Amino acid sequence: MITIDGGTGVITSNNKITLPVGSGAPGTVLQVQHGSTTTQSSHTSSTSYIDTTLTDSITPYSTSNNVHVLAVIQWDLHINGGQDGGLGFKLTRTVGGTETTLYESDDPYDVYQYSSSGNQETRAHKTIDFLDTSISTTSAATYKVYARSYNTTQQGVACQVGGAKSTITLMEIKG
């Protein structure tokens, strides 16, 4: 049991923190869900989105609350000499079987690399920090991250290479 803003909350075995319904002032974090994956997802020669296997769900207490999504995705990019390459990302929310895109790369890519000679490989992390103010439900909402290649000439794109971890944190914020 924990006490926050005058209410008594509970930390469950899956690291979820919950507070009593109605507790806290606007902007108060009511619950936190945290997920991670080390499952590698990869593809080559395609500019369509792939499932990065990074996903988690939350059930809001009120339709007037928001969900803050913080996703940190490990990515890997292989390109041939004299080529360029990159990755774009997309964050979606699914409620009742309907998937809605919340964030999508403005450009064809969020990360970019060029090699003037020789093959190159780069591994790094991309952060998506998004406040979902349009959730308006008390049904379970599943958030998922996708990735796609910038072009079809790069050798390959992957996430969670070699057991690297990607994480997603969902925080319900009182509206």
Contacts in CASP RR format, 6 or more apart in sequence:
PFRMAT RR
TARGET T0000
AUTHOR 0000-0000-0000
METHOD contacts of the structure
MODEL  1
MITIDGGTGVITSNNKITLPVGSGAPGTVLQVQHGSTTTQSSHTSSTSYI
DTTLTDSITPYSTSNNVHVLAVIQWDLHINGGQDGGLGFKLTRTVGGTET
TLYESDDPYDVYQYSSSGNQETRAHKTIDFLDTSISTTSAATYKVYARSY
NTTQQGVACQVGGAKSTITLMEIKG
1 8 0 8 1.000
1 9 0 8 1.000
1 10 0 8 1.000
1 11 0 8 1.000
2 8 0 8 1.000
2 9 0 8 1.000
2 10 0 8 1.000
2 11 0 8 1.000
2 17 0 8 1.000
3 9 0 8 1.000
4 19 0 8 1.000
4 23 0 8 1.000
4 24 0 8 1.000
4 28 0 8 1.000
5 19 0 8 1.000
5 23 0 8 1.000
5 24 0 8 1.000
5 25 0 8 1.000
5 28 0 8 1.000
6 23 0 8 1.000
6 24 0 8 1.000
7 19 0 8 1.000
7 20 0 8 1.000
7 23 0 8 1.000
7 24 0 8 1.000
8 20 0 8 1.000
9 17 0 8 1.000
9 18 0 8 1.000
9 19 0 8 1.000
9 20 0 8 1.000
10 17 0 8 1.000
10 18 0 8 1.000
11 17 0 8 1.000
12 18 0 8 1.000
15 32 0 8 1.000
15 34 0 8 1.000
16 31 0 8 1.000
16 32 0 8 1.000
16 33 0 8 1.000
17 29 0 8 1.000
17 31 0 8 1.000
17 32 0 8 1.000
18 30 0 8 1.000
18 31 0 8 1.000
19 28 0 8 1.000
19 30 0 8 1.000
19 31 0 8 1.000
21 61 0 8 1.000
21 62 0 8 1.000
22 61 0 8 1.000
22 62 0 8 1.000
22 174 0 8 1.000
23 30 0 8 1.000
24 30 0 8 1.000
24 174 0 8 1.000
25 174 0 8 1.000
26 174 0 8 1.000
26 175 0 8 1.000
27 173 0 8 1.000
27 174 0 8 1.000
27 175 0 8 1.000
28 173 0 8 1.000
28 174 0 8 1.000
29 171 0 8 1.000
29 172 0 8 1.000
29 173 0 8 1.000
29 174 0 8 1.000
30 61 0 8 1.000
30 65 0 8 1.000
30 172 0 8 1.000
30 173 0 8 1.000
30 174 0 8 1.000
31 58 0 8 1.000
31 61 0 8 1.000
31 171 0 8 1.000
31 172 0 8 1.000
32 169 0 8 1.000
32 170 0 8 1.000
32 171 0 8 1.000
32 172 0 8 1.000
33 56 0 8 1.000
33 57 0 8 1.000
33 58 0 8 1.000
33 169 0 8 1.000
33 170 0 8 1.000
33 171 0 8 1.000
34 56 0 8 1.000
34 167 0 8 1.000
34 168 0 8 1.000
34 169 0 8 1.000
34 170 0 8 1.000
35 56 0 8 1.000
35 167 0 8 1.000
35 168 0 8 1.000
35 169 0 8 1.000
36 54 0 8 1.000
36 165 0 8 1.000
36 166 0 8 1.000
36 167 0 8 1.000
36 168 0 8 1.000
37 52 0 8 1.000
37 53 0 8 1.000
37 54 0 8 1.000
37 55 0 8 1.000
37 160 0 8 1.000
37 165 0 8 1.000
37 166 0 8 1.000
38 160 0 8 1.000
38 162 0 8 1.000
38 163 0 8 1.000
38 164 0 8 1.000
38 165 0 8 1.000
38 166 0 8 1.000
39 53 0 8 1.000
39 160 0 8 1.000
40 158 0 8 1.000
40 159 0 8 1.000
40 160 0 8 1.000
40 161 0 8 1.000
40 162 0 8 1.000
40 163 0 8 1.000
41 50 0 8 1.000
41 51 0 8 1.000
41 52 0 8 1.000
41 53 0 8 1.000
41 147 0 8 1.000
41 158 0 8 1.000
41 159 0 8 1.000
41 160 0 8 1.000
42 50 0 8 1.000
42 76 0 8 1.000
42 156 0 8 1.000
42 157 0 8 1.000
42 158 0 8 1.000
42 159 0 8 1.000
42 161 0 8 1.000
43 50 0 8 1.000
43 149 0 8 1.000
43 156 0 8 1.000
43 157 0 8 1.000
43 158 0 8 1.000
44 149 0 8 1.000
44 154 0 8 1.000
44 155 0 8 1.000
44 156 0 8 1.000
44 157 0 8 1.000
45 149 0 8 1.000
45 152 0 8 1.000
45 156 0 8 1.000
46 148 0 8 1.000
46 149 0 8 1.000
46 152 0 8 1.000
47 108 0 8 1.000
47 148 0 8 1.000
47 149 0 8 1.000
47 150 0 8 1.000
47 151 0 8 1.000
47 152 0 8 1.000
48 148 0 8 1.000
49 90 0 8 1.000
49 146 0 8 1.000
49 147 0 8 1.000
49 148 0 8 1.000
50 146 0 8 1.000
50 147 0 8 1.000
50 148 0 8 1.000
50 157 0 8 1.000
51 144 0 8 1.000
51 146 0 8 1.000
52 73 0 8 1.000
52 145 0 8 1.000
52 146 0 8 1.000
52 147 0 8 1.000
52 159 0 8 1.000
52 160 0 8 1.000
52 166 0 8 1.000
53 159 0 8 1.000
53 160 0 8 1.000
54 71 0 8 1.000
54 73 0 8 1.000
54 144 0 8 1.000
54 145 0 8 1.000
54 159 0 8 1.000
54 166 0 8 1.000
54 167 0 8 1.000
54 168 0 8 1.000
55 142 0 8 1.000
55 143 0 8 1.000
55 144 0 8 1.000
55 145 0 8 1.000
55 168 0 8 1.000
56 142 0 8 1.000
56 143 0 8 1.000
56 168 0 8 1.000
56 169 0 8 1.000
56 170 0 8 1.000
57 140 0 8 1.000
57 141 0 8 1.000
57 142 0 8 1.000
57 143 0 8 1.000
57 170 0 8 1.000
58 67 0 8 1.000
58 140 0 8 1.000
58 141 0 8 1.000
58 143 0 8 1.000
58 170 0 8 1.000
58 172 0 8 1.000
59 138 0 8 1.000
59 139 0 8 1.000
59 140 0 8 1.000
59 141 0 8 1.000
60 67 0 8 1.000
60 135 0 8 1.000
60 137 0 8 1.000
60 138 0 8 1.000
60 141 0 8 1.000
60 172 0 8 1.000
61 138 0 8 1.000
61 172 0 8 1.000
62 138 0 8 1.000
62 174 0 8 1.000
62 175 0 8 1.000
63 135 0 8 1.000
63 136 0 8 1.000
63 137 0 8 1.000
63 138 0 8 1.000
64 136 0 8 1.000
64 175 0 8 1.000
65 135 0 8 1.000
65 172 0 8 1.000
65 173 0 8 1.000
65 174 0 8 1.000
65 175 0 8 1.000
66 131 0 8 1.000
66 132 0 8 1.000
66 133 0 8 1.000
66 135 0 8 1.000
66 172 0 8 1.000
66 173 0 8 1.000
66 175 0 8 1.000
67 131 0 8 1.000
67 132 0 8 1.000
67 135 0 8 1.000
67 141 0 8 1.000
67 143 0 8 1.000
67 170 0 8 1.000
67 171 0 8 1.000
67 172 0 8 1.000
67 173 0 8 1.000
68 129 0 8 1.000
68 130 0 8 1.000
68 131 0 8 1.000
68 132 0 8 1.000
68 170 0 8 1.000
68 171 0 8 1.000
68 173 0 8 1.000
69 91 0 8 1.000
69 102 0 8 1.000
69 128 0 8 1.000
69 129 0 8 1.000
69 130 0 8 1.000
69 131 0 8 1.000
69 132 0 8 1.000
69 143 0 8 1.000
69 168 0 8 1.000
69 169 0 8 1.000
69 170 0 8 1.000
70 127 0 8 1.000
70 128 0 8 1.000
70 129 0 8 1.000
70 168 0 8 1.000
70 169 0 8 1.000
70 171 0 8 1.000
71 91 0 8 1.000
71 127 0 8 1.000
71 128 0 8 1.000
71 130 0 8 1.000
71 143 0 8 1.000
71 145 0 8 1.000
71 166 0 8 1.000
71 167 0 8 1.000
71 168 0 8 1.000
71 169 0 8 1.000
72 125 0 8 1.000
72 126 0 8 1.000
72 127 0 8 1.000
72 166 0 8 1.000
72 167 0 8 1.000
72 168 0 8 1.000
73 89 0 8 1.000
73 125 0 8 1.000
73 126 0 8 1.000
73 127 0 8 1.000
73 128 0 8 1.000
73 145 0 8 1.000
73 147 0 8 1.000
73 159 0 8 1.000
73 166 0 8 1.000
74 123 0 8 1.000
74 124 0 8 1.000
74 125 0 8 1.000
74 159 0 8 1.000
74 160 0 8 1.000
74 161 0 8 1.000
74 164 0 8 1.000
74 165 0 8 1.000
74 166 0 8 1.000
75 87 0 8 1.000
75 111 0 8 1.000
75 123 0 8 1.000
75 124 0 8 1.000
75 125 0 8 1.000
75 126 0 8 1.000
75 147 0 8 1.000
75 157 0 8 1.000
75 158 0 8 1.000
75 159 0 8 1.000
76 121 0 8 1.000
76 122 0 8 1.000
76 123 0 8 1.000
76 157 0 8 1.000
76 158 0 8 1.000
76 159 0 8 1.000
76 161 0 8 1.000
77 85 0 8 1.000
77 86 0 8 1.000
77 87 0 8 1.000
77 111 0 8 1.000
77 113 0 8 1.000
77 121 0 8 1.000
77 122 0 8 1.000
77 123 0 8 1.000
77 154 0 8 1.000
77 156 0 8 1.000
77 157 0 8 1.000
78 119 0 8 1.000
78 120 0 8 1.000
78 121 0 8 1.000
78 154 0 8 1.000
78 155 0 8 1.000
78 156 0 8 1.000
78 157 0 8 1.000
79 85 0 8 1.000
79 86 0 8 1.000
79 113 0 8 1.000
79 114 0 8 1.000
79 115 0 8 1.000
79 119 0 8 1.000
79 120 0 8 1.000
79 153 0 8 1.000
79 154 0 8 1.000
79 155 0 8 1.000
79 156 0 8 1.000
80 115 0 8 1.000
80 118 0 8 1.000
80 119 0 8 1.000
80 153 0 8 1.000
80 154 0 8 1.000
80 155 0 8 1.000
81 115 0 8 1.000
81 116 0 8 1.000
81 117 0 8 1.000
81 118 0 8 1.000
81 119 0 8 1.000
81 120 0 8 1.000
82 114 0 8 1.000
82 115 0 8 1.000
82 116 0 8 1.000
82 117 0 8 1.000
82 118 0 8 1.000
83 114 0 8 1.000
83 115 0 8 1.000
83 153 0 8 1.000
83 154 0 8 1.000
84 112 0 8 1.000
84 113 0 8 1.000
84 114 0 8 1.000
84 115 0 8 1.000
84 150 0 8 1.000
84 151 0 8 1.000
84 153 0 8 1.000
84 154 0 8 1.000
85 109 0 8 1.000
85 112 0 8 1.000
85 113 0 8 1.000
85 114 0 8 1.000
85 149 0 8 1.000
85 150 0 8 1.000
85 151 0 8 1.000
85 153 0 8 1.000
85 154 0 8 1.000
86 109 0 8 1.000
86 111 0 8 1.000
86 112 0 8 1.000
86 113 0 8 1.000
86 149 0 8 1.000
86 150 0 8 1.000
86 151 0 8 1.000
86 154 0 8 1.000
86 157 0 8 1.000
87 109 0 8 1.000
87 110 0 8 1.000
87 111 0 8 1.000
87 126 0 8 1.000
87 147 0 8 1.000
87 148 0 8 1.000
87 149 0 8 1.000
87 150 0 8 1.000
87 157 0 8 1.000
88 105 0 8 1.000
88 107 0 8 1.000
88 108 0 8 1.000
88 109 0 8 1.000
88 110 0 8 1.000
88 111 0 8 1.000
88 147 0 8 1.000
88 148 0 8 1.000
88 150 0 8 1.000
89 103 0 8 1.000
89 104 0 8 1.000
89 105 0 8 1.000
89 110 0 8 1.000
89 126 0 8 1.000
89 128 0 8 1.000
89 145 0 8 1.000
89 146 0 8 1.000
89 147 0 8 1.000
89 148 0 8 1.000
90 101 0 8 1.000
90 103 0 8 1.000
90 104 0 8 1.000
90 105 0 8 1.000
90 145 0 8 1.000
90 146 0 8 1.000
90 147 0 8 1.000
90 148 0 8 1.000
91 101 0 8 1.000
91 102 0 8 1.000
91 103 0 8 1.000
91 104 0 8 1.000
91 128 0 8 1.000
91 130 0 8 1.000
91 143 0 8 1.000
91 144 0 8 1.000
91 145 0 8 1.000
91 146 0 8 1.000
92 99 0 8 1.000
92 100 0 8 1.000
92 101 0 8 1.000
92 102 0 8 1.000
92 143 0 8 1.000
92 144 0 8 1.000
92 146 0 8 1.000
93 99 0 8 1.000
93 100 0 8 1.000
93 102 0 8 1.000
93 132 0 8 1.000
93 135 0 8 1.000
93 141 0 8 1.000
93 142 0 8 1.000
93 143 0 8 1.000
93 144 0 8 1.000
94 100 0 8 1.000
94 141 0 8 1.000
94 142 0 8 1.000
94 144 0 8 1.000
95 135 0 8 1.000
95 137 0 8 1.000
95 139 0 8 1.000
95 140 0 8 1.000
95 141 0 8 1.000
95 142 0 8 1.000
96 139 0 8 1.000
96 140 0 8 1.000
99 144 0 8 1.000
102 130 0 8 1.000
102 132 0 8 1.000
102 143 0 8 1.000
103 128 0 8 1.000
103 130 0 8 1.000
108 150 0 8 1.000
108 151 0 8 1.000
109 150 0 8 1.000
110 126 0 8 1.000
111 122 0 8 1.000
111 124 0 8 1.000
111 126 0 8 1.000
112 150 0 8 1.000
113 120 0 8 1.000
113 122 0 8 1.000
119 155 0 8 1.000
123 161 0 8 1.000
123 164 0 8 1.000
125 166 0 8 1.000
128 145 0 8 1.000
131 173 0 8 1.000
135 141 0 8 1.000
143 168 0 8 1.000
143 170 0 8 1.000
145 166 0 8 1.000
145 168 0 8 1.000
147 157 0 8 1.000
147 159 0 8 1.000
148 157 0 8 1.000
149 156 0 8 1.000
149 157 0 8 1.000
159 166 0 8 1.000
160 166 0 8 1.000
END
